[in-house]
């Protein structure tokens, strides 16, 4: 495969449109003899690379459904990213990519899917995709994970677990199913027997988990588990029936290699934990659900007969704590704190009223929100939770607290000119990365609506962004977020993970608009390189704008004149005052307008000369190196 060393951030242009009339001319002209102040933006230490494009790159397949082994275009809807280090040091390791969408496929297998590939660090700092030959005889670069011939098809491969202990990988089967019809999908001309999982015959389990081998399930009951895979050989190992049948999204393995934290995407979702009897052996142990009002250790066991197939019912009966759509789970190895996203849902009231009546309890945040909204309880039809939040779990005290609320909330979406500089809507994907020895949360958006300020008034595009949050900041707010990138129009930011050498952050983009130019009209996996070149110091630990703005370029808000301060790391231009601003190319053509901002992202710009003009008409010359 030819490495696509394109400027990924050029796609941000697809996400930004002039949604209101501009006060700036389409062209700018300089008065004779006028010499504008020159601002130089040095090259960024961060570079990008597109690695894997769904629907385009070819995956090697096993013999499936009576069809011979071969190759076919990879599935799309990229979601979770896992990374398994190469202990031999012959390469960096193996990347695992989920495909969330359920589709029928004679070669890959019905349902969801997964692709794995092996990478090494090239001399220029990019990633090289390596050729491999697997034990089953397949040769190539990209390999479809064989679920059909191992554990049965999977559905909705969404989130997952990438163990920081030993590199083991689990893929999560989300989208909870309640019947064979719900996994089969609608019939099409190509697939008259269904466009999802076509074989709905009863499934006989083959498993090394006690009590499950030889058990017969209705086909839909073999979905909605965490599924362990072997990325080295591109095949599934087992479905974790003993972790319960749940609409799984995220999870994390503790450093002791015994505790697994689990997050199901549902309303209600029950924060879970599995404790293995023996480190590394997750076939035997006890499943728990979190109960915040339990005295002492705040976990209740879920182990009765039938509880694994009906986990939610038993969690409710035990009085477990309800959350609004738990998504990804991340563990910081620096201190063992656990973080998980609750992405929110507009009107969740009716979705957990029955569980509340049957014994489950609302988390304190939901109760406080209901009181603040003036409604009777979170069960009320008028109760809202538009933005979601990030929770923090302390394993020393077994307490869950809110680390960061999404928002800010608006009853009505503000106009673009009044839109806040930073706005976190529906955090979904979550991971931990290290930059110069400091832990950062990597927060990925999945906007589940456009109302109430999730986008400005009159804007229909759900532009999702990826943020970093320095975990050394106590009581962080939205202003502390560092915006790293946006993704193509229509896309969700899904998986992210850092490579073991610390240099690269891998990111997935899911279901972008088909109107985008190639390859940004496909789900794709891209890399951001250069993080091991960034130095942090005490002065910048609490700087929400950038990694390393030098003292002589720090923003001076006391200055009355229009001033511009570049930061190469995040490719951002900061201004000392909020203003409307336009950017023009070297020929004087307008290329960008932003409303009421103190910073603009210029990472999509090719090197060259540009001009910045504010609302008062002041012009600065920008040199992008």
C-alpha positions as CSV (number, residue, x, y, z in Angstrom):
1,X,0.0,0.0,0.0
2,X,1.2,3.5,-0.8
3,X,1.4,5.6,2.3
4,X,-1.0,8.5,2.1
5,X,1.2,11.3,3.6
6,X,-1.5,13.9,2.9
7,X,-2.2,17.0,5.0
8,X,-5.1,15.5,6.9
9,X,-6.1,18.8,8.5
10,X,-7.0,20.1,5.1
11,X,-10.3,18.3,5.6
12,X,-11.2,20.8,8.4
13,X,-12.1,23.1,5.6
14,X,-14.9,20.7,4.9
15,X,-16.3,21.3,8.4
16,X,-16.3,25.0,8.3
17,X,-18.7,27.0,6.3
18,X,-19.8,30.6,6.1
19,X,-23.3,30.2,7.7
20,X,-24.0,33.9,8.0
21,X,-23.4,36.9,5.8
22,X,-19.8,38.2,6.0
23,X,-18.7,41.7,6.7
24,X,-15.5,41.0,4.8
25,X,-15.0,41.4,1.0
26,X,-14.2,38.4,-1.1
27,X,-10.8,40.0,-1.9
28,X,-8.4,42.2,0.0
29,X,-6.2,44.9,-1.5
30,X,-3.3,46.7,0.2
31,X,-3.0,50.5,0.0
32,X,0.1,51.5,-1.9
33,X,3.1,51.6,0.4
34,X,1.3,49.7,3.2
35,X,3.6,47.1,4.9
36,X,1.6,45.0,7.4
37,X,3.2,43.5,10.5
38,X,4.5,40.1,9.7
39,X,3.6,37.1,11.8
40,X,5.6,33.8,11.3
41,X,4.1,30.4,12.0
42,X,6.9,27.9,12.1
43,X,6.3,24.3,11.0
44,X,4.4,22.2,13.5
45,X,6.1,19.2,15.1
46,X,2.8,17.3,14.5
47,X,2.3,15.6,11.1
48,X,-0.5,13.4,9.8
49,X,-0.9,10.3,7.8
50,X,-3.9,8.4,6.5
51,X,-3.3,4.6,7.1
52,X,-6.5,2.6,6.3
53,X,-9.5,3.5,4.3
54,X,-12.8,1.5,4.5
55,X,-14.4,0.3,1.4
56,X,-11.1,0.8,-0.5
57,X,-8.3,-1.1,1.1
58,X,-8.5,-4.8,0.5
59,X,-8.6,-7.3,3.4
60,X,-7.5,-10.9,3.2
61,X,-10.4,-13.3,4.2
62,X,-10.7,-16.9,5.3
63,X,-12.9,-19.5,3.7
64,X,-16.4,-18.4,4.9
65,X,-19.9,-19.7,4.2
66,X,-18.5,-22.2,1.7
67,X,-16.7,-19.4,-0.2
68,X,-13.0,-19.8,-0.8
69,X,-10.5,-17.6,1.0
70,X,-9.6,-14.5,-1.0
71,X,-9.7,-10.7,-0.7
72,X,-12.4,-8.1,-0.7
73,X,-12.8,-4.4,0.2
74,X,-12.8,-3.8,4.0
75,X,-16.0,-2.9,5.8
76,X,-16.6,0.7,6.9
77,X,-17.8,2.5,10.0
78,X,-14.5,2.4,11.7
79,X,-14.8,2.7,15.5
80,X,-12.6,1.2,18.2
81,X,-8.8,1.1,17.8
82,X,-6.6,-1.3,19.7
83,X,-2.9,-1.7,19.7
84,X,-0.9,-4.8,20.5
85,X,2.9,-4.2,21.0
86,X,5.4,-6.5,19.2
87,X,7.4,-8.1,22.1
88,X,10.1,-9.2,19.6
89,X,10.8,-5.5,18.7
90,X,10.8,-6.5,15.0
91,X,7.9,-4.0,14.5
92,X,5.8,-1.6,16.6
93,X,2.9,-4.0,16.7
94,X,-0.6,-4.7,15.4
95,X,-3.4,-2.2,15.0
96,X,-7.0,-3.5,15.4
97,X,-9.9,-1.6,13.9
98,X,-13.7,-2.2,14.5
99,X,-16.4,-1.9,11.9
100,X,-19.6,-1.0,13.6
101,X,-22.2,-1.3,10.9
102,X,-24.1,-4.6,10.4
103,X,-23.9,-5.8,6.8
104,X,-24.2,-9.1,5.0
105,X,-20.9,-10.2,3.4
106,X,-20.2,-13.6,1.9
107,X,-16.4,-13.3,2.4
108,X,-15.9,-11.2,5.5
109,X,-18.9,-12.5,7.4
110,X,-22.3,-11.1,8.3
111,X,-22.8,-8.6,11.1
112,X,-20.0,-6.3,12.1
113,X,-16.4,-6.9,11.5
114,X,-12.8,-6.1,12.4
115,X,-9.5,-5.5,10.5
116,X,-6.0,-6.0,11.8
117,X,-2.6,-4.9,10.3
118,X,1.0,-4.8,11.4
119,X,3.0,-1.6,11.4
120,X,6.6,-0.5,11.9
121,X,8.2,3.0,12.4
122,X,9.7,4.2,9.2
123,X,12.8,6.3,9.0
124,X,10.8,9.5,8.3
125,X,8.7,9.0,11.5
126,X,5.6,7.8,9.7
127,X,4.1,4.3,10.0
128,X,4.8,1.6,7.5
129,X,2.3,-1.2,7.0
130,X,4.0,-4.5,6.8
131,X,3.4,-7.6,4.7
132,X,2.5,-10.7,6.7
133,X,1.7,-14.4,6.3
134,X,-0.5,-15.9,8.9
135,X,-0.8,-19.4,10.2
136,X,-3.9,-20.0,8.2
137,X,-2.0,-19.2,5.0
138,X,-3.4,-15.7,4.3
139,X,-0.8,-13.2,3.0
140,X,-1.0,-9.5,2.6
141,X,-1.2,-6.3,4.7
142,X,-4.9,-6.0,5.9
143,X,-6.7,-9.0,7.4
144,X,-10.3,-9.6,8.2
145,X,-10.8,-11.1,11.7
146,X,-12.4,-14.4,11.4
147,X,-15.5,-14.5,13.7
148,X,-17.7,-16.8,11.6
149,X,-15.5,-19.9,11.9
150,X,-14.6,-19.3,15.5
151,X,-17.3,-17.8,17.8
152,X,-20.2,-17.0,15.4
153,X,-20.8,-13.7,13.7
154,X,-20.5,-10.5,15.7
155,X,-22.8,-7.5,15.5
156,X,-22.1,-3.8,15.8
157,X,-18.4,-3.9,16.6
158,X,-18.2,-0.6,18.3
159,X,-15.9,0.1,21.3
160,X,-13.7,-2.4,23.0
161,X,-10.7,-2.9,25.3
162,X,-7.0,-2.6,24.5
163,X,-5.1,-3.9,27.5
164,X,-2.2,-1.8,28.6
165,X,-0.8,-4.8,30.5
166,X,-0.2,-7.3,27.7
167,X,-1.8,-5.9,24.6
168,X,-4.8,-8.2,24.6
169,X,-7.8,-7.0,22.5
170,X,-11.5,-7.2,23.0
171,X,-14.1,-5.9,20.6
172,X,-17.5,-4.7,21.9
173,X,-20.8,-5.8,20.4
174,X,-23.1,-2.8,21.1
175,X,-26.7,-2.0,19.8
176,X,-28.6,-4.5,22.1
177,X,-30.7,-7.0,20.2
178,X,-33.9,-8.6,21.4
179,X,-34.9,-10.9,18.6
180,X,-33.6,-12.7,15.5
181,X,-35.4,-10.2,13.3
182,X,-33.3,-7.4,14.9
183,X,-30.0,-9.0,13.8
184,X,-31.2,-10.1,10.4
185,X,-32.0,-6.7,8.9
186,X,-34.2,-5.8,6.0
187,X,-34.1,-7.8,2.8
188,X,-32.5,-6.3,-0.3
189,X,-32.3,-7.3,-4.0
190,X,-28.8,-8.7,-3.4
191,X,-29.7,-10.4,-0.1
192,X,-33.3,-11.4,-0.2
193,X,-32.9,-13.4,3.1
194,X,-31.8,-10.3,5.0
195,X,-29.0,-7.6,4.8
196,X,-27.6,-8.3,8.3
197,X,-27.0,-11.7,9.9
198,X,-28.8,-14.1,7.5
199,X,-28.3,-17.4,9.4
200,X,-30.7,-17.1,12.3
201,X,-30.6,-20.8,13.3
202,X,-30.0,-21.7,17.0
203,X,-26.3,-21.4,17.9
204,X,-24.4,-24.0,19.8
205,X,-21.7,-22.4,21.9
206,X,-18.1,-23.8,21.9
207,X,-16.3,-22.1,24.8
208,X,-13.7,-22.7,27.6
209,X,-15.9,-20.7,30.0
210,X,-17.5,-23.0,32.6
211,X,-21.2,-23.6,32.0
212,X,-21.2,-22.4,28.4
213,X,-19.7,-25.1,26.2
214,X,-22.4,-27.0,24.3
215,X,-25.1,-24.5,25.4
216,X,-27.7,-23.8,22.7
217,X,-28.8,-20.2,22.3
218,X,-31.2,-18.4,20.1
219,X,-29.0,-16.7,17.5
220,X,-29.6,-13.2,18.7
221,X,-28.5,-14.3,22.2
222,X,-25.1,-14.9,20.9
223,X,-24.7,-11.2,20.3
224,X,-23.8,-8.3,22.7
225,X,-20.6,-9.6,24.4
226,X,-17.0,-8.5,24.7
227,X,-15.2,-10.7,22.2
228,X,-11.4,-11.4,22.6
229,X,-9.4,-11.6,19.4
230,X,-5.9,-12.5,18.4
231,X,-4.7,-9.6,16.3
232,X,-1.5,-11.5,15.3
233,X,-3.5,-14.2,13.6
234,X,-6.6,-12.2,12.8
235,X,-9.1,-14.6,14.5
236,X,-11.5,-14.5,17.4
237,X,-10.6,-16.4,20.6
238,X,-13.8,-16.3,22.7
239,X,-16.9,-14.4,23.6
240,X,-16.8,-13.4,27.2
241,X,-20.1,-14.9,28.2
242,X,-19.2,-14.6,31.9
243,X,-19.0,-10.7,31.6
244,X,-22.7,-10.7,30.9
245,X,-24.8,-10.0,27.8
246,X,-24.8,-6.2,27.6
247,X,-24.8,-3.4,25.0
248,X,-21.0,-3.0,25.5
249,X,-19.1,0.0,24.4
250,X,-15.9,0.5,26.4
251,X,-13.7,-1.2,29.0
252,X,-10.3,-1.1,30.6
253,X,-7.9,-3.6,32.2
254,X,-6.3,-2.6,35.6
255,X,-2.5,-3.0,36.0
256,X,-3.1,-6.1,38.2
257,X,-4.5,-7.9,35.2
258,X,-7.4,-9.1,37.3
259,X,-9.9,-6.2,37.2
260,X,-11.8,-5.3,34.1
261,X,-14.0,-2.1,34.1
262,X,-16.9,-2.3,31.7
263,X,-19.2,0.3,30.1
264,X,-22.5,-0.5,28.4
265,X,-24.1,2.1,26.1
266,X,-27.7,2.2,27.3
267,X,-30.1,4.3,29.3
268,X,-29.8,3.1,31.9
269,X,-26.3,1.9,31.6
270,X,-24.7,0.1,34.6
271,X,-21.0,0.7,35.3
272,X,-19.5,-2.8,35.6
273,X,-16.5,-4.6,36.9
274,X,-15.2,-8.2,36.5
275,X,-12.7,-9.5,38.9
276,X,-10.7,-12.6,37.7
277,X,-9.8,-15.3,40.2
278,X,-6.3,-15.5,38.6
279,X,-4.4,-12.6,37.0
280,X,-4.7,-12.8,33.2
281,X,-7.3,-15.6,33.2
282,X,-10.7,-13.9,32.5
283,X,-12.6,-17.2,32.1
284,X,-13.2,-17.4,35.9
285,X,-14.2,-14.7,38.2
286,X,-17.1,-12.5,39.5
287,X,-19.1,-9.8,37.7
288,X,-20.2,-6.7,39.7
289,X,-22.3,-3.7,39.1
290,X,-21.7,-0.3,40.7
291,X,-24.1,1.0,43.4
292,X,-23.1,4.4,44.6
293,X,-25.3,4.4,47.8
294,X,-24.0,1.0,49.1
295,X,-22.1,1.5,52.4
296,X,-18.4,0.8,52.2
297,X,-17.3,-0.9,49.0
298,X,-19.8,0.2,46.3
299,X,-20.2,-2.9,44.2
300,X,-22.8,-5.6,44.1
301,X,-22.2,-9.1,42.6
302,X,-24.1,-10.3,39.6
303,X,-23.8,-14.1,39.6
304,X,-27.1,-15.8,39.9
305,X,-28.3,-18.4,37.4
306,X,-29.6,-16.6,34.2
307,X,-27.9,-13.3,35.1
308,X,-25.4,-13.4,32.3
309,X,-28.1,-13.5,29.6
310,X,-30.3,-10.9,31.4
311,X,-27.6,-8.8,33.1
312,X,-29.7,-5.6,33.2
313,X,-32.6,-7.3,35.0
314,X,-30.3,-8.6,37.7
315,X,-28.4,-5.2,38.1
316,X,-31.8,-3.5,38.5
317,X,-32.9,-6.1,41.2
318,X,-29.6,-5.4,43.0
319,X,-30.3,-1.7,43.1
320,X,-27.4,-0.7,40.8
321,X,-26.7,2.9,39.9
322,X,-28.1,4.1,36.5
323,X,-26.1,6.3,34.1
324,X,-27.1,7.9,30.9
325,X,-25.3,6.0,28.1
326,X,-21.9,4.9,29.3
327,X,-19.5,4.9,26.4
328,X,-15.7,4.4,26.5
329,X,-13.7,3.6,29.6
330,X,-10.0,4.6,30.1
331,X,-7.6,3.9,32.9
332,X,-4.6,6.1,33.7
333,X,-1.7,3.8,34.6
334,X,0.0,6.8,36.4
335,X,-2.5,6.6,39.3
336,X,-5.0,3.9,38.4
337,X,-7.9,6.4,38.2
338,X,-10.6,5.3,35.8
339,X,-12.5,7.6,33.5
340,X,-15.7,7.0,31.5
341,X,-17.9,9.0,29.3
342,X,-21.7,9.3,29.7
343,X,-22.6,10.8,26.4
344,X,-26.0,12.0,27.2
345,X,-29.4,11.7,25.6
346,X,-31.9,14.5,25.0
347,X,-34.9,13.2,27.0
348,X,-34.0,10.0,28.8
349,X,-36.9,10.1,31.3
350,X,-39.0,7.3,29.9
351,X,-36.0,5.0,29.3
352,X,-35.2,4.3,32.9
353,X,-38.5,4.9,34.7
354,X,-39.3,1.2,34.8
355,X,-35.9,0.3,36.2
356,X,-36.2,3.0,38.8
357,X,-39.5,1.5,39.9
358,X,-38.0,-2.0,40.0
359,X,-35.1,-1.0,42.3
360,X,-32.3,0.6,40.4
361,X,-31.1,4.0,41.6
362,X,-30.3,7.3,39.8
363,X,-26.8,8.6,40.1
364,X,-26.4,11.9,42.2
365,X,-25.7,14.0,39.1
366,X,-29.0,13.1,37.5
367,X,-30.9,13.8,40.7
368,X,-29.2,17.2,41.0
369,X,-29.9,18.0,37.4
370,X,-33.6,17.1,37.8
371,X,-33.8,19.4,40.8
372,X,-32.1,22.2,38.9
373,X,-34.5,21.8,36.0
374,X,-37.5,21.9,38.3
375,X,-38.8,18.5,37.3
376,X,-39.9,15.8,39.7
377,X,-37.1,13.3,38.9
378,X,-34.9,12.1,36.0
379,X,-37.9,9.9,35.0
380,X,-39.8,13.0,34.1
381,X,-40.5,13.4,30.3
382,X,-39.2,17.0,30.5
383,X,-35.9,16.0,32.0
384,X,-33.0,16.7,29.6
385,X,-29.4,15.7,29.3
386,X,-28.2,17.2,26.0
387,X,-24.4,17.3,26.5
388,X,-23.2,14.4,28.7
389,X,-20.1,14.4,30.8
390,X,-16.9,12.6,31.9
391,X,-16.9,10.6,35.1
392,X,-13.9,9.7,37.3
393,X,-13.8,6.6,39.4
394,X,-11.3,6.4,42.4
395,X,-10.5,2.7,43.1
396,X,-9.2,3.6,46.6
397,X,-12.6,4.9,47.7
398,X,-14.8,3.3,45.1
399,X,-16.4,6.7,44.6
400,X,-17.6,8.1,41.2
401,X,-17.5,11.8,40.7
402,X,-18.1,14.1,37.6
403,X,-14.7,15.3,36.2
404,X,-16.1,17.5,33.4
405,X,-19.6,18.5,32.3
406,X,-20.3,19.0,28.6
407,X,-21.7,22.2,27.5
408,X,-22.2,25.1,28.0
409,X,-26.0,24.5,27.8
410,X,-28.2,26.8,25.8
411,X,-32.0,26.7,25.8
412,X,-31.8,27.8,22.2
413,X,-28.8,27.5,19.9
414,X,-26.9,30.9,19.7
415,X,-26.0,32.5,16.5
416,X,-22.6,31.8,15.0
417,X,-21.3,35.2,16.1
418,X,-22.3,34.5,19.7
419,X,-21.1,30.9,19.8
420,X,-18.5,30.0,22.5
421,X,-14.9,29.4,21.6
422,X,-15.0,26.0,23.2
423,X,-18.0,23.7,23.5
424,X,-18.0,20.0,24.4
425,X,-21.0,18.1,23.1
426,X,-21.6,14.4,23.7
427,X,-18.2,13.0,24.7
428,X,-18.0,9.4,23.4
429,X,-14.6,7.9,22.7
430,X,-12.0,8.2,25.5
431,X,-8.4,7.2,26.0
432,X,-5.3,8.2,27.9
433,X,-2.1,9.4,26.3
434,X,1.3,10.6,27.7
435,X,3.0,13.7,26.5
436,X,6.4,14.4,28.1
437,X,5.4,12.2,31.0
438,X,2.1,13.9,31.7
439,X,-1.2,12.1,31.3
440,X,-3.9,13.6,29.0
441,X,-7.4,12.5,28.3
442,X,-8.2,12.2,24.6
443,X,-11.9,13.1,24.3
444,X,-13.8,12.4,21.1
445,X,-17.2,13.8,20.3
446,X,-20.2,12.1,18.8
447,X,-22.9,14.8,18.5
448,X,-26.3,13.1,19.0
449,X,-28.2,16.2,18.0
450,X,-27.9,19.8,16.7
451,X,-30.3,21.6,19.0
452,X,-29.7,23.5,22.3
453,X,-26.3,24.8,21.2
454,X,-24.6,21.6,20.1
455,X,-24.0,23.6,16.8
456,X,-24.8,27.2,16.1
457,X,-28.2,28.3,15.0
458,X,-28.8,27.6,11.3
459,X,-25.9,25.1,11.1
460,X,-26.9,21.5,10.2
461,X,-23.4,20.0,10.0
462,X,-22.5,18.0,13.0
463,X,-18.8,18.8,13.2
464,X,-17.2,16.6,15.7
465,X,-13.9,17.5,17.4
466,X,-11.1,15.8,19.3
467,X,-9.8,17.4,22.5
468,X,-7.0,16.8,25.0
469,X,-7.4,17.5,28.7
470,X,-4.3,17.8,30.9
471,X,-5.1,15.5,33.9
472,X,-2.8,17.5,36.2
473,X,-5.5,20.3,36.2
474,X,-7.7,20.2,39.3
475,X,-11.4,20.8,38.8
476,X,-11.1,21.3,35.0
477,X,-13.6,23.2,32.9
478,X,-14.4,23.4,29.2
479,X,-11.8,26.2,28.9
480,X,-9.1,23.8,29.8
481,X,-9.6,21.7,26.7
482,X,-7.0,21.7,24.0
483,X,-8.7,21.2,20.6
484,X,-6.4,18.9,18.6
485,X,-8.5,18.4,15.4
486,X,-11.9,18.2,13.8
487,X,-13.0,15.5,11.4
488,X,-14.6,15.5,8.0
489,X,-18.2,16.8,7.5
490,X,-20.8,14.3,8.8
491,X,-18.3,12.1,10.6
492,X,-18.0,11.0,14.2
493,X,-14.6,10.8,16.0
494,X,-14.4,7.3,17.2
495,X,-11.4,5.4,18.4
496,X,-8.1,6.7,19.5
497,X,-4.9,5.1,21.0
498,X,-1.3,6.1,21.4
499,X,1.5,3.9,20.0
500,X,3.8,2.3,22.6
501,X,6.7,4.6,21.6
502,X,4.6,7.7,22.5
503,X,5.1,9.3,19.1
504,X,1.8,8.8,17.4
505,X,-1.9,9.1,18.2
506,X,-4.1,6.8,16.1
507,X,-7.6,8.1,15.4
508,X,-10.7,6.7,13.6
509,X,-13.3,8.7,11.6
510,X,-16.7,7.1,11.1
511,X,-19.4,7.6,8.4
512,X,-18.3,10.9,6.9
513,X,-20.5,12.5,4.2
514,X,-20.3,10.8,0.8
515,X,-20.0,14.3,-0.7
516,X,-16.5,14.8,0.8
517,X,-13.5,14.3,-1.6
518,X,-11.7,11.0,-1.4
519,X,-10.6,9.5,1.0
520,X,-12.6,11.7,3.4
521,X,-15.9,10.3,2.0
522,X,-15.0,6.9,3.6
523,X,-14.5,5.8,7.2
524,X,-10.7,5.9,7.8
525,X,-7.9,5.5,10.2
526,X,-5.3,8.2,10.4
527,X,-2.2,8.9,12.5
528,X,-0.9,12.2,14.2
529,X,2.8,11.9,14.6
530,X,5.3,14.0,16.6
531,X,4.1,13.9,20.2
532,X,7.5,12.7,21.5
533,X,9.0,16.0,20.3
534,X,6.7,18.2,22.6
535,X,8.2,19.4,25.9
536,X,6.0,20.5,28.8
537,X,7.0,22.6,31.7
538,X,5.4,23.8,34.9
539,X,4.3,27.1,33.4
540,X,2.4,25.4,30.5
541,X,0.8,22.5,32.5
542,X,-2.2,24.7,33.1
543,X,-2.2,26.5,29.7
544,X,-5.5,25.5,28.1
545,X,-4.5,26.9,24.7
546,X,-1.3,25.1,23.7
547,X,1.5,22.9,24.7
548,X,4.4,25.2,24.7
549,X,3.8,28.9,24.0
550,X,7.0,30.8,24.7
551,X,7.0,33.6,27.2
552,X,7.7,36.2,24.6
553,X,4.6,35.2,22.6
554,X,2.2,34.7,25.4
555,X,-1.2,36.4,24.8
556,X,-1.4,39.9,26.3
557,X,-5.0,40.7,26.6
558,X,-4.2,44.2,28.1
559,X,-3.0,45.4,24.7
560,X,-5.6,47.6,23.0
561,X,-4.3,47.1,19.4
562,X,-5.0,43.9,17.5
563,X,-2.2,41.4,18.2
564,X,-1.7,37.9,16.8
565,X,0.3,35.1,18.5
566,X,1.1,31.9,16.7
567,X,1.6,28.5,18.3
568,X,3.1,25.9,16.0
569,X,2.3,22.8,18.0
570,X,-1.5,23.1,17.6
571,X,-1.3,25.2,14.4
572,X,-3.4,27.8,16.1
573,X,-3.4,31.6,15.8
574,X,-4.3,33.4,19.0
575,X,-5.6,37.0,19.1
576,X,-5.6,39.3,22.1
577,X,-9.2,40.3,21.6
578,X,-12.4,38.6,20.5
579,X,-13.2,39.7,17.0
580,X,-14.6,38.7,13.6
581,X,-11.7,37.7,11.5
582,X,-11.0,36.8,7.9
583,X,-8.1,35.0,6.3
584,X,-7.0,35.8,2.7
585,X,-4.4,33.9,0.6
586,X,-1.4,35.5,-1.1
587,X,-3.5,36.6,-4.0
588,X,-5.9,38.4,-1.8
589,X,-8.7,35.8,-2.1
590,X,-10.8,35.2,1.1
591,X,-10.4,31.6,2.3
592,X,-11.9,31.7,5.8
593,X,-14.2,33.8,8.0
594,X,-14.7,33.2,11.8
595,X,-17.0,35.0,14.1
596,X,-16.3,36.5,17.5
597,X,-13.2,34.4,18.2
598,X,-9.9,34.8,20.0
599,X,-8.2,31.9,18.1
600,X,-8.4,30.2,14.7
601,X,-7.2,26.8,13.6
602,X,-4.9,27.2,10.6
603,X,-3.6,23.7,10.5
604,X,-5.3,23.0,7.2
605,X,-3.3,25.7,5.4
606,X,-0.5,24.9,3.0
607,X,2.7,26.8,3.6
608,X,2.9,30.2,2.1
609,X,1.7,33.8,2.7
610,X,-1.7,34.8,4.0
611,X,-3.3,38.0,5.4
612,X,-5.5,38.2,8.6
613,X,-8.0,41.0,8.8
614,X,-10.1,41.8,11.9
615,X,-13.5,43.5,12.1
616,X,-11.9,46.9,12.5
617,X,-10.0,46.5,9.3
618,X,-6.5,45.9,10.8
619,X,-4.4,43.6,8.6
620,X,-1.5,41.3,9.6
621,X,0.6,39.3,7.3
622,X,0.9,35.6,8.2
623,X,3.8,33.4,6.9
624,X,3.1,29.7,7.3
625,X,6.3,27.8,7.1
